[in-house]
Amino acid sequence: MHFADVVQIGFIDWVFSQRLSATSLLLFTIFGQTVIMSFAWGFTGAILYTGVLTLPDNVVYLIVGHPTVLTLIVTLIATALSITTSTFFTFSLKEALRYHLSGLSITLFKLRTAIALSRTTWVLRWRFPKLSLLTLVVYAMVTFLSTSWSTLLLPTLVEWPVGTFGTELDLGSSAFVNQLSTDLNVENANTATVGVLKRIPAQAPAFEVLNVLTLLSGTAAVDIQGGVDTSSMFSFNGVSYNQSTGGVLPAIQEYSGSSVPPGSNVGLAFTGGQVPVNTSFDWGHLGRDSGTQGISKNYSITQQGLTASVTCRPINHSQNTFTFIPTAVPGPTGLNITFLTWEVVANCSGTPDLNPMTSFTVGNANGQAKNATDGFLPTVVCPDPNSTAFNPYKFSMASPIFLDIFMSGLYKYSFLPTIVCEVTPYLTTISVTYNGGIISVDRIGTSSGSTTSSSNFPLSQYIATVMNYQASSNQAVTKNTIGDFLTAYGTSNVSVMYSELEDYWRGIAEFSSTQLRSGYSTSGVPSIMARSTSGTMYITTYGWRSQAHTYIFLLVVLTVIWGTTILAAGYSFMQEKITASDDDPSFDFSDPVDLIIAACGGRLQSQLCDDEDQEDHREDIIVRFEDVTDEMGKRISKRLVTVVPDSPVRTATP
């Protein structure tokens, strides 16, 4: 006997011992079963309505710390509900069968079926498939109750989507473009000239601070280094990016980075500091759950990014010219060195305004560099970003990275021929993922407002200025940072080196736009410069997620049991009005003791043993319960007797 059966029998015995009327018990059964069913429907409806129903954070943290306690508590609750539900079900079914069997002639197998239904067990006879199936179905539903309640009530790890919305700086807005143009014009008016031909913009202090970061932004963006797929991290202003910034600014507060005020370093001079975030969350009808942290959170936000189309290939001398002329100056007496001043000049597609740059290297007394250790990699952005001839539709980076033919190949970077990298920056729509403290970008749209349009000329000019400064700062007197990077990752495959350079310059273009977006967002973004962002926050926590098919199946089982309980109770009410008012419900036809006493009273055992030849058909014997009354005509017991077909019902006396 199952534990649930013991509890049910004990409960029924207790209520009978209290001598409550059958009507009161049935009313209590209907009320209790309806309350439980209302809870099941209400709870499931709340889950289906909200999509995700979550537990409070303090409860979630307890579950994480004590996972087995959750299983124990839910199992106890599910067991209690299962026992209560099945008790109400079997009691109402037993009452209905008690009234139904009173005076009714049935076969022994049907009596056995009634007993099985009232005690939630099953019988199986191939001669009676329908009745056997009925007992199996009822047994399965009642047995499945505990599993149903556990499935319904057990919270699991769920990912709760919460909509986000906000604003960010629109690099393509006319208001921002006009402001950037004004600022660049002011800076260009303050341009300082250093050395022979090398000019440094007035915003160079910001570039000098960010020099190493700009270099790292390019190298981190390289997908394939030496023919091997890589995954690098890049950090700026306390924010970690997966390979490259994608030209975005963090839109989530916990990913916004530095909390130090930037002070006066804003706009073009921004080098780091707190940047405000304008993102809100749409909690919908679950506003009471706003601020839920859960176990972990990640975000997917659609933002405006900036990237560049970069193509590197050998120089076409019919369209471009690139010259670099050294001037040797003897070093101090006795040091046996020579200082070489290089005048590097690029002419892009015949533009009359050249972009000259000056670099310095050191050679031996004869003006030659050490072949194994020294290298020179002149790099010039053409046309000059500060020139009125700067082409807003495309600018080219001419990199004569073969080490001066005139020096007889003494330079260690001679593995790379003279090339031209064409760079076309453009604004794009980007899906930004915030997860685990790292920001990853995935481009989901093409150009959404090219920076190379005449209306957005200042943005392209700014990016070219950053690249021009970085190109000059990479070269030292005996080596070049990018040249060493290419050397470290192999020089045998020219196409791989082209790909590495394309990723490098693209990474710098994206970082420069992130730096620019940060500088102009430190004091908040005016509405005329803003664009909207949208996305989803995913909170991993404990709760219940809408699983329509599963919950509908569970509700069908619970509803069938509830409906059967109500129908059986209703049938009992109707029969109670028909039968005598002094009918005593204490007789339980499913109780083995009551059944034995009734069978003995009807001398059924002798009749079952009279004909051993009919052993296989004993379950076909027709029987019925008869009242046994005293001299006053009051029923005192029942007896089970065999019935001759079509025999009338009679009342026995002792």
N, C-alpha and C positions, 0 to 999 in steps of 0.2 A: 504494500500500500504506500502511495506517495505521501510526502509530507503535507502537500496541499489537501489531499483527501482527508487526512487526519484532522487538519484544522477546520475543514468544512463540516465534518461530522461533529466535531466538538462544538462548533458554533451553533449548528442546528439543535444539538442536544441542549445547549445552554438556553437558547430562546424558548424551546419547548418547556424546559424546566421552570421558566418564568411564567408559563401558562399565558403567553400572549396570544391573542386571537390570530387566526390565519389571515384575516383581513388586514390587521395592523402590520403583520410581517410582510405581506405582499405590498402594502403601501410603502413600507420602509425600503423594500427591495427595489421598487420602481424609482423611488426618490434617490436612493444611493447609486443605482446603476445610471440614472440620468445625469447626476452630478459628475460621476466619473467620465461618462461619455462627453459631457459638455466640456470638461477639462481637456480631453483628448482632441476634440474638434477645435476648441479655442487655441490650444497650444500649436496644433498643426496649422491652423489658419494664420496665426501670427507669423510662423516661419514662412509660409507660402506668400504672405503679404509683404513682409520685409525683405524676403530673399535670403537674408542672413540674420540670425538672431544670436547675439554675442553675450557672453558673460562679463560681469564687471572685472576690471583689471585686478582688483585684490583677490577675487576668486580664482582668476586665471593663474596668478602667481602661486597660490596655494596648490593648484592642480599640478603646476610644473614642478613644485617642490615635493609633492606627495601624490604621484600619479596613481598608485594602487588604492589610495583612499577614495579617489573619484569612482573607481570601478566598484568598490565595496558599497558606497553610499547609493549609487544608481541601482546596483543589483538589489539592495534591500528595498528601495522604493518600488522598483519594478516587481519584485516578488510580492510585496504587500498589495499593490494594485491588482496583480494577477490573481492572488488568492481571493481578494474581495470581489473582483469581477466574476470569477468562476463560481464563487459561493452564491452570489445573487442569481447567477444563471442556472445553476443546478437546483437551487431551492425552488425557483419559480417553475422550472421544468418538472420537478418532482411533484409539486402541488398540482400542476395541470394534469399530469399522468395519474395522480391519485384519484382525482375526480373522474378522469376518463375511464379508468379501470373499474370503478365502482359499479358492479352489476353487469359489466360487459363480458361477453363470452369471447375469449381469445385463445389462440394456441399457446402452448408452452414456449415456443420460440419467440412469439411476439411479446410474451411476458418477460422473457429473458432480454429481449431488445429494450423494453421499457426500463428494466433494471439497469442495463448498460448505459442508457442515456442519462439516467438520473444519477449514476455514480461516475460518469465520465470515464467509461472504459469502452472496450469494443468487443464485438463478437464477429466471427467469420464463418459463414456456412455457404458453400457454393450453391446449395439449394435455395437460398434466400439472398440473392445478390443485392437487391435494393435495400433491404433492411440492414444487411451487413455494411453496405456502403454508407448508409446513414450514420451508423455508429462510428465508422471510421472518420467521417467528415467532422462530426461533433467532437470526437476525441482529438483530432488534429487541431481544430480551432482552439479548444480549451488549452491543450498542451502548448500551442503556439503563443498563448497570451503572454507568458513571461518573456519570451523572445521579442514579441511585439513591443511590449512596454520598454524593454531594455534598449531596443533599436530606436524607439521614439525619444527616449529621455537621455540617452548617453550623449554628452557633448563630445565633439571631436575637433581636431585642428581644422579650422576653416580659414579661407582667405577672403576677407571682407572688402569689397571694392567701394571706395568713397570718391565721388567726383571732386575734382579740383578746378578752380578758375582763378584767373588773376591777370596781371598786365606786366609787360616788360618793355624795355627800350626798343623802338623800331628803328633799326639802322637805315631803313629805306624811306622813312618819313621825311617830307620836305622840311619840316621844322628842324629836325636833327641835322640834316644835310646842310642847311643854311648856317646853323650854329657851328658845325664842324668847319665849314668853309671859312667862316669869320675867324675862328681860333687859329686855323692853319695860316691864314694870311698874316695874322699878328705875329705868329712864331717865325714865319719866313722872313718877315721884316727884321727880326732880331737874329737872323742866321749869322753865325760866327765863322770866319775863315781861319783855318789852321793849316800850317805847312804851306806847301807850294800850290796844290790844287784841291786838296781835300777839305770839303765843307761839312760842318756838323750842325744839324738843326738845333734851335734853342731848346727843344724838348729833350735834348740828349741826356740831361741828368736822369730822366726816367728810363731811357734806354740803357744808360750805364748801369743803373741798379738792376734792370731786368735782363742785362746782357746774357748772363749764364742761363737764365730761365728761357730766354728766346732760343738759345742754342739747344737746350734740352727739349723744348717744345717741338723742334724739328726732328731731332734724333728719336724721340719717343714715338713720333708718328710713323716711323718706318715700319711697315708690316713685315717685310722680308729683309733680313740682314744676312748677307753672305749666302743667300739662297735658302735660308732657314726661316720658317714662319716664327714670328716673335710676338710677344704681348708685353708692352711696357706701360709703366705708370708715369703720369706727369702731374706735378702738383704746382698750384699757383694760388697765392692768397689763402692758404690753409685748406684748399679744396683739391681732392685727388680725382684725376681724370684717367679713364682707360685709353691710353695711347694719345689722344688728342682732345682738345677742348671742343672741337666742332663749332667754335665761334659763339658758344652759348654762355649765358650767365646763370648760375644756380638759381632755380625758382623755388627751392624748398629751404626752409629756415635752418634745419639742422645740417644742411649741406652748404650753407652760405659762407663758411670759412671764418676768416678773421673777425674778431669782435673789437679790435682796436680802432678807434676813430682815425680816419685818414688825414685829418688836419687839413692843411692847404693843398695837399697833393691830390687834386681832383682834375677831372677832364683829361687833357693830354699828359699831365704830369703824374697821373696815378701810378703808384708802385705797389700799393697794398693797403688794406684797411677794411673796415666794416662797410658792406654794401647791403642796403635794406632789401627785403624780399616782399613782394606784394602778391601773395597767393593765399586764397581762402579755400575752405572745404565745404562741400554741399552735403550736409548730413541728412537732408531730407526730413522725413517724418521721424527720424531717430535723433533729433537734436539733443535729446537727453544723453546720448552717448558721445557727444562731441568731446574731444580730448582723449578718447580711448587710445591707449598705446599698444595694447596687446603684447605678444611675445616679440614680434619684429614687424617692421614696415618697409615697404619699398614703393617706389613711385614710377609712373610712366607719364611724362608730360610732353605735349606737342609744343615746340617752341621754334622761334626763328633762329637759324644758325647761319654761319658764313663759312664757306669753303672755297676752294679754288681748283680749277682745271689746269693741271700742270703737265706739259709735254716736253721732255728733254730729247734732243737729237743733235747730231753733228752740225756745226755751223755751216750755213750756206753763204759763201763769200760773195756771191753775186747780189745778195740782199743786205748783208751785214758785214761790218768790218770791226775788227777788234785788235788793237795794237797795244803793246807794252814795251816801252823803251827805257832801259836802265842807264843811269848816270853814276859812274863810279867815283867815289871820293876816298882817298887813302885814309886809313885809320891812324891812330897815334903811333908815333915812331917806336919801333921795337915790338909791337903786338902782331905784326904780320897779318893784319885784317884789312878788308876794304868794305866801306859802307856803300850799298847800292840803293839809289833812289829811283823807284820805278814810276814812270808816268803811264798810267793805264787809261786808255781811251776807248770807249765803245760808241759805235754809230749804228743805231737800229733802223734798218730799212731806209737808209739815206736821209734820216732827219738831220737838218742842219745844226741843231743844237746838240752838241756832244755832251757826254757825261764823263768828265775826267775824274780820276782818283789817283791819289799818291800812296804808294806803299814802300816800306823800307825792309831790306834784307841785309845780311852780313855774309861776305865771302872771304876767301883767303887773300893773301897778298896779291894774287893774280886776278881777283874778282870772280873766283869760281866758288860755288857752294860745295859742301861735302855731299857726295852722291847718295850715301846710305842714310844720312841723318837729317839733311836740310831739305826743305821743300817750299815752293812758292806757288800759291794758287790765287792769282788775282781774280776778283769777282766784282763785277760792276752791274748795277741796275740801270738799264737804259730804256727810255730817256731819263734824264735827270728828274727825280720827283719834285724838285724845287724849281723846275724850268717851266716856262709858259708853253713849251713845245711838248710837255708830257702828254702822251696819248691816252685818253681815258678808256679806250676800247681794248687795249692790250699793251702790256709792257713786258719786255724781254730781259732776262737775266743772262748776260753773256759771260760765260765762265771759261776762259782760256786755261784749262787745267793741264795743258802740257807745259812742262817746265822750260820755257824759253829755249827755242832751238839754238839761239845764239850762245847759250851756255853749255852746249854740247850734251844735253841730257843729264846734267849733274843733279838734277832735282828729282827727288824720290816720287813725285806725283805724276811722272810722265806717262803713267799707264792709262790716263784718261785723256782722250783727245779734246780738242776745243769744241765746246758744245754750246747750244742755246736752249735755255729752258723758257718756254712761253707760259706765262701765268695769267689766268683769267679768273679773278675772284667773282663770286656771285652769292647772293643771299639764297637760302634754301629753307625748306621746312624740315625739322629734325624731330625725331622721337627720342627723347632723352630718358634714360633709365637711371634712377637713383636707388642703389641697392648696396648694402654692406659698406657704406661710407665712400663708395666709388661712383662716379658719374660716367656713364657710357652713352655714346651718341650713335644713332642709326639714321642715316639720311633716308627719308621717305618721300621726298619731293625734289623736283628739279628746280631750276631757278625761279624764285618768287620775287624777283626784283633785282636785276643784275646790278652789281656795284659798278659795272663798267658802262652803264648808261651815262649820258652826258649830265643828267640831273644828279647823279650820285658820284660825280667825279671826285669830290674830296675824300670819300672813303677809300677808293682805289689809290689815290695819292698818298694817303696815310699809310696804307699797307706797303706801298712801294718804298716809302721813307724808312719804315721799320726794317725791311729787307735790305735796303741799301746800307743802313748803319750796321746791320748784323754782318753783311758781306765784308765790310772793311774791318770790323773788329775780330773776325775769325783769323785774320792773317797776323802772325807774329814774325819776328825777324828771321827765324829759322824753320818755322813750320806753320801749317794751317790746320785749324781744328777739324774742318770738314774733310780735308785731305787725309788726315790721320784716321778719321772715322771710316772712310772708304777703304783705306789700306788695311785696317784691322779686320774688316769683314770680307776681304778677298777682292782681287783686282783682275781675275782671269775672265770674268763674264761682264762685258761692257753693258749689255742690256739690263742685267741685275743692278749695276751701278746707276744706270739711268733711272730705274724704278726707285731706288733708294733716294736719289736726289729729288725726284718728283714728290715722294712722300715727305721729305724733309722740308721743302719749300711750302708745301701745302700745310704742314703742321704749323709753320711760322705764320702763315696767313691767318689760320684759324685762331692761333693764340693772340695775335695782334688785335683781332676784332673782339676777343674776350676782354683783353686789357682795356680797349677803348670803350666797350660797353660798360665795364665796371666803373671807369672814371667818370662817365656821364650819368651813372645811376646812383652815385654815393649820396646825393642830396635829394633823391626821389626823382621820379620821371614825370614831367608834365604830361597832361592828358593829350596834348597835341603831338607828343613824341611817342606815345604809348601804343602798343598793340596787345591784343588779348592772347592769353594762353589757356590751355585746357588740358585735362588729363585725368588720371585716376591714382588714388592712393590705395594700396593693398595692405590691409592689416592682417597679419597672421595671429590668430587668437583661438580660444576655445569657444565653441558655440554650436549652432545648428544651421546648416545650409539647406535651402529648398531643394528637395529631391522629390519631385512631384510623383513619379511612378512608385517609388518606395513608400512614401507616406500615404498615397491613395490605397495601395494594397493593405497597409496596416489598418487604415481607417475602415476599409471594407470588412476586415475580420472583426474589429471592435464593434462596428455598426451592426453586423449580422448578429453578434452575441447580444448586443443591447436590444435590437429589434425582437429577437426571439424571447428575451426575458420579458419584454413588455407584452408581447402577444400571449405568452404562456400565463402571465399574471392576469391579463384581461380575461382569458378563457376561464381561469379559476374563479374570478369574480362572478362571471355569468353562471357558472355551475353552482356556486355557493348559494345563489338566489333560488336555484331550482331544487337543490337537495334539502334534506331536513336540517333544521337549525341546530339540532342536537348532535350533529355528526361530529365525531371525535377525530381530529387529525393526528392523534398520537400513533395510529397504526402506520407503519412505514413498510410498504411492500418491497422496498429494496434492502431492508434490514434482514440479514440472514436469520436472526432469532425470530423476528416476527413472521417471516416467511415459513420457517420450520413449524412454528406453532399453528399457523393457518393451514399448512399442508396436513399436519397430523389431525387437526380438527376435522378436516374433510376426508380423512382416511385415504389420502392420495397415494401414500407409499404402497399400500396393498394393491391398488389398481395398476400402478406402474410395474409391479413385479408379477402380475398375473400371467402376462403373455410375453415370454422371453423372445418369441419369434418376431415381435414388433419393435425390437430394440432400436432399429434404425429410424423408426417413425414415431418415437415417443414424443419428439418435439412438435408433432402434429396433433397431439391430444388437445382437445378443447377444454378449457377450464374457465372458472370465474370465481371471484370473491363474493361470498355471501355473508350477510350480517348475522351474528349470533346474538339473540336478545334474551333478556331475563323475563321473569314472569310479568313484569310491568310493561314489557314491550320496549325497554330501553336497550340500545345496542351496547353489548359489553365486549365483543370481540369480532373477529372475522375468521372465516375458514375458506380454504381453497378446495373446490370440488370439481370433479369432472362433469362435463355437460354433454348430454345427448343432444345431437343437433335438433334445433327448433324447440328445445324444452323451455318452459317458462321460468322466469326468475322467481325464486322463493326465498323466504326468510326462515332461517333455522332457529329452533329453540334448544336449549341444552337438555 
